[in-house]
């Protein structure tokens, strides 16, 4: 089973109402801060076991999904009626499933049915031998649990909130000076109404956003990865289905599949008028 690793490109998330309104023009996300050593024990085994279980599962409900490969959320089925209808918090509070316990027997058949649908859908999209030739890439994503922190992008150093805000303030003042405007031509003053954002130089914000010196991050002792799959060397089917992935996490002290197999559906074709 082939393995490749790729790193997630991080972007900065703005602070304060002024920044949030201004950054509606661009896509931003929170990233994970690496404040711990890479934890690898059990990660590859968990990935390979889950893939192997999906490869072997059948539509025969008597063939249960492997006990060691159970996941907190089973992922997508090919029928919308098969999808879970509750959040993980609801599931835990109702006793259906807990991160700290094995999968209960009353949902075992349900998980097996979902896994069988996932298996069949991959075969439908990539051919009868799709599960015989699976490769994957790892992308570290925002941890499931953690606290807010601040990081200098160039050095990776974690700093305090006040240091972070000082860096951002200095950066935008330098931008304003270089462009011959003032800071408040870019952002709202404390007593300005929100409506005034319509008159601000959001074009300059968009121009310099990628050069920010610091970013907000999630600081966590745990790790979370998206595992992206390719079948017979292809990660997108002829019908346009892509991003076949599942999510693993070690928040409870061991690697588990947190989110089962998912994929991205192709955009529907625009209707053509008669």
C-alpha positions as CSV (number, residue, x, y, z in Angstrom):
1,X,0.0,0.0,0.0
2,X,1.6,3.2,-1.2
3,X,1.9,6.2,1.1
4,X,2.7,9.8,0.4
5,X,2.5,12.8,2.7
6,X,1.6,16.4,1.9
7,X,1.4,19.4,4.1
8,X,-1.7,21.7,4.5
9,X,-1.1,25.3,3.4
10,X,-2.2,27.5,6.3
11,X,-3.9,30.9,6.1
12,X,-4.5,33.5,8.8
13,X,-7.8,34.1,10.5
14,X,-8.5,37.8,11.3
15,X,-9.2,39.2,14.8
16,X,-11.8,41.8,15.8
17,X,-14.9,43.0,14.0
18,X,-13.0,45.3,11.6
19,X,-10.8,42.5,10.4
20,X,-13.6,40.0,10.0
21,X,-15.7,42.3,7.9
22,X,-12.8,43.3,5.7
23,X,-11.8,39.7,5.1
24,X,-15.2,38.6,3.8
25,X,-13.5,39.1,0.4
26,X,-11.1,36.2,0.9
27,X,-11.2,32.6,2.1
28,X,-9.4,32.0,5.5
29,X,-9.0,29.0,7.8
30,X,-7.6,28.1,11.1
31,X,-4.6,25.8,11.2
32,X,-3.0,23.5,13.7
33,X,0.1,24.5,15.6
34,X,2.8,21.8,16.0
35,X,3.6,22.1,19.7
36,X,4.4,18.5,20.1
37,X,6.5,15.9,18.4
38,X,5.0,13.8,15.6
39,X,3.1,10.9,17.1
40,X,3.3,8.0,14.7
41,X,2.6,4.9,16.8
42,X,-0.4,3.1,15.5
43,X,-1.2,5.7,12.8
44,X,-0.2,3.7,9.7
45,X,-1.7,0.5,11.2
46,X,-5.0,2.4,11.8
47,X,-5.1,3.7,8.2
48,X,-4.2,0.3,6.6
49,X,-6.7,-1.6,8.8
50,X,-9.5,0.7,7.9
51,X,-8.8,0.6,4.2
52,X,-8.5,-3.2,4.4
53,X,-11.8,-3.5,6.2
54,X,-13.5,-1.4,3.5
55,X,-11.9,-3.5,0.8
56,X,-13.2,-6.8,2.3
57,X,-16.7,-5.8,3.5
58,X,-19.6,-7.1,1.4
59,X,-23.3,-6.5,1.2
60,X,-23.9,-9.6,3.3
61,X,-25.1,-8.1,6.6
62,X,-23.7,-11.1,8.5
63,X,-20.2,-10.0,7.6
64,X,-19.6,-7.3,10.2
65,X,-17.2,-4.4,9.8
66,X,-13.9,-5.1,11.6
67,X,-14.1,-4.3,15.3
68,X,-10.7,-2.7,15.3
69,X,-11.7,-0.4,12.4
70,X,-14.8,1.1,13.9
71,X,-15.1,4.9,13.5
72,X,-16.9,7.5,15.5
73,X,-18.8,8.8,12.5
74,X,-19.3,6.2,9.7
75,X,-19.1,8.5,6.7
76,X,-21.3,8.7,3.7
77,X,-23.6,6.0,2.3
78,X,-24.8,6.0,-1.2
79,X,-28.3,6.7,0.0
80,X,-29.1,9.9,2.0
81,X,-31.4,7.9,4.3
82,X,-28.4,6.0,5.5
83,X,-26.5,9.0,6.8
84,X,-26.2,9.7,10.5
85,X,-28.9,12.1,11.7
86,X,-27.1,13.4,14.9
87,X,-23.9,15.2,15.9
88,X,-21.2,13.4,17.8
89,X,-22.2,15.3,20.9
90,X,-25.8,14.0,20.5
91,X,-24.5,10.5,19.9
92,X,-22.3,10.6,23.1
93,X,-25.0,12.1,25.2
94,X,-27.5,9.5,24.1
95,X,-25.0,6.7,24.7
96,X,-25.0,5.5,21.0
97,X,-21.3,6.0,20.8
98,X,-18.4,7.3,22.8
99,X,-14.8,8.1,21.8
100,X,-13.6,6.2,24.9
101,X,-15.6,3.0,24.3
102,X,-15.8,0.3,21.7
103,X,-18.5,0.4,19.1
104,X,-21.7,-1.0,20.7
105,X,-23.3,-4.0,19.1
106,X,-26.6,-2.3,18.4
107,X,-25.0,-0.1,15.7
108,X,-22.6,-2.7,14.3
109,X,-25.0,-3.8,11.6
110,X,-25.7,-0.1,10.7
111,X,-21.9,0.6,10.3
112,X,-21.5,-2.6,8.2
113,X,-24.3,-1.5,5.9
114,X,-22.7,1.9,5.4
115,X,-19.3,0.3,4.8
116,X,-20.8,-2.0,2.2
117,X,-22.3,0.9,0.4
118,X,-19.0,2.8,0.4
119,X,-17.2,-0.3,-0.9
120,X,-19.7,-0.7,-3.8
121,X,-19.7,3.0,-4.7
122,X,-15.9,3.0,-5.1
123,X,-16.1,-0.1,-7.3
124,X,-18.8,1.6,-9.4
125,X,-16.6,4.7,-9.8
126,X,-13.2,3.1,-10.3
127,X,-13.7,-0.4,-11.5
128,X,-13.9,-3.9,-10.0
129,X,-10.3,-4.0,-9.0
130,X,-10.4,-0.5,-7.3
131,X,-9.8,-1.9,-3.8
132,X,-6.8,-4.0,-5.0
133,X,-4.7,-0.9,-5.7
134,X,-5.2,1.8,-3.1
135,X,-2.7,4.5,-2.3
136,X,-3.1,7.4,0.0
137,X,-1.8,10.8,1.1
138,X,-1.9,12.4,4.5
139,X,-2.8,16.0,5.2
140,X,-2.6,17.3,8.7
141,X,-5.7,19.4,9.6
142,X,-7.0,21.4,12.5
143,X,-7.2,19.2,15.6
144,X,-10.5,18.2,16.9
145,X,-9.7,19.7,20.3
146,X,-7.4,22.5,21.4
147,X,-7.0,26.1,22.5
148,X,-6.5,29.3,20.5
149,X,-3.0,30.5,20.0
150,X,-0.9,32.8,17.8
151,X,2.1,32.0,15.6
152,X,4.7,34.0,13.7
153,X,4.5,32.6,10.2
154,X,8.2,33.0,9.3
155,X,9.6,31.3,12.4
156,X,6.7,29.2,13.7
157,X,7.2,30.7,17.1
158,X,4.1,30.9,19.3
159,X,3.5,34.4,20.8
160,X,1.0,36.0,23.1
161,X,-2.2,37.7,21.9
162,X,-0.8,41.1,22.6
163,X,2.4,40.4,20.6
164,X,0.3,39.0,17.8
165,X,-1.9,42.1,17.7
166,X,1.1,44.3,17.7
167,X,2.6,42.5,14.7
168,X,-0.6,42.8,12.8
169,X,-1.1,46.5,13.7
170,X,2.5,47.3,12.6
171,X,2.1,45.4,9.4
172,X,-1.1,47.2,8.3
173,X,0.3,50.6,9.3
174,X,3.3,49.9,7.0
175,X,1.0,48.9,4.2
176,X,-1.1,52.1,4.7
177,X,2.1,54.2,4.6
178,X,3.4,52.5,1.5
179,X,0.1,53.1,-0.3
180,X,-0.3,56.7,0.8
181,X,-3.4,56.1,3.0
182,X,-4.0,55.9,6.7
183,X,-4.8,52.8,8.8
184,X,-8.4,53.9,9.1
185,X,-8.7,54.1,5.4
186,X,-8.4,50.3,5.7
187,X,-10.2,49.4,8.9
188,X,-12.9,50.8,11.2
189,X,-12.1,52.9,14.2
190,X,-13.5,51.8,17.5
191,X,-16.5,54.1,17.3
192,X,-17.2,53.8,13.6
193,X,-20.5,52.2,12.5
194,X,-20.2,48.9,10.6
195,X,-21.8,50.5,7.6
196,X,-18.6,52.5,7.0
197,X,-16.8,49.4,5.8
198,X,-18.4,50.1,2.4
199,X,-16.0,53.1,2.1
200,X,-12.8,51.3,3.2
201,X,-9.9,50.2,0.9
202,X,-10.7,46.5,1.0
203,X,-8.9,46.2,-2.3
204,X,-5.6,46.9,-0.4
205,X,-6.5,44.4,2.3
206,X,-7.0,41.7,-0.4
207,X,-3.7,42.8,-2.1
208,X,-1.6,42.3,1.1
209,X,-3.5,39.5,2.9
210,X,-1.1,36.8,2.0
211,X,1.9,38.7,3.4
212,X,0.6,38.8,7.0
213,X,3.4,38.1,9.6
214,X,1.3,36.1,12.1
215,X,-1.8,33.9,12.3
216,X,-4.2,32.5,14.7
217,X,-3.9,28.7,15.3
218,X,-5.3,25.9,17.3
219,X,-2.8,24.7,19.8
220,X,-3.2,21.0,20.7
221,X,-1.4,18.0,22.1
222,X,-3.3,15.8,19.6
223,X,-3.1,15.4,15.9
224,X,-5.8,15.0,13.2
225,X,-5.2,13.9,9.6
226,X,-7.3,13.7,6.5
227,X,-6.4,10.6,4.6
228,X,-7.0,11.0,0.8
229,X,-7.4,7.9,-1.3
230,X,-6.5,7.1,-4.9
231,X,-7.7,3.9,-6.7
232,X,-5.7,2.5,-9.5
233,X,-3.7,5.8,-9.3
234,X,-6.8,7.9,-9.8
235,X,-8.2,10.3,-7.2
236,X,-11.1,11.5,-9.4
237,X,-13.6,9.2,-11.1
238,X,-14.8,9.6,-14.7
239,X,-18.1,10.9,-13.3
240,X,-16.3,13.6,-11.4
241,X,-16.4,12.3,-7.8
242,X,-13.3,13.3,-6.0
243,X,-11.6,13.8,-2.6
244,X,-12.2,10.3,-1.3
245,X,-11.0,10.6,2.3
246,X,-11.4,9.7,5.9
247,X,-10.2,11.3,9.1
248,X,-8.0,9.9,11.8
249,X,-7.3,11.4,15.2
250,X,-5.4,10.5,18.4
251,X,-7.3,12.8,20.9
252,X,-8.2,9.9,23.2
253,X,-4.6,8.6,23.4
254,X,-4.7,6.2,20.5
255,X,-5.3,6.5,16.7
256,X,-8.9,6.0,15.7
257,X,-10.9,6.7,12.5
258,X,-13.0,9.7,13.6
259,X,-14.8,10.3,10.3
260,X,-15.4,7.4,7.9
261,X,-15.1,7.5,4.2
262,X,-16.4,10.6,2.5
263,X,-16.1,12.1,-1.0
264,X,-17.0,15.2,-2.9
265,X,-19.7,15.1,-5.5
266,X,-19.3,16.8,-8.9
267,X,-21.1,20.1,-9.4
268,X,-24.4,19.5,-11.2
269,X,-24.5,20.8,-14.8
270,X,-26.3,24.0,-15.3
271,X,-29.8,23.5,-16.7
272,X,-30.2,24.4,-20.3
273,X,-33.3,26.4,-21.3
274,X,-35.5,25.0,-24.1
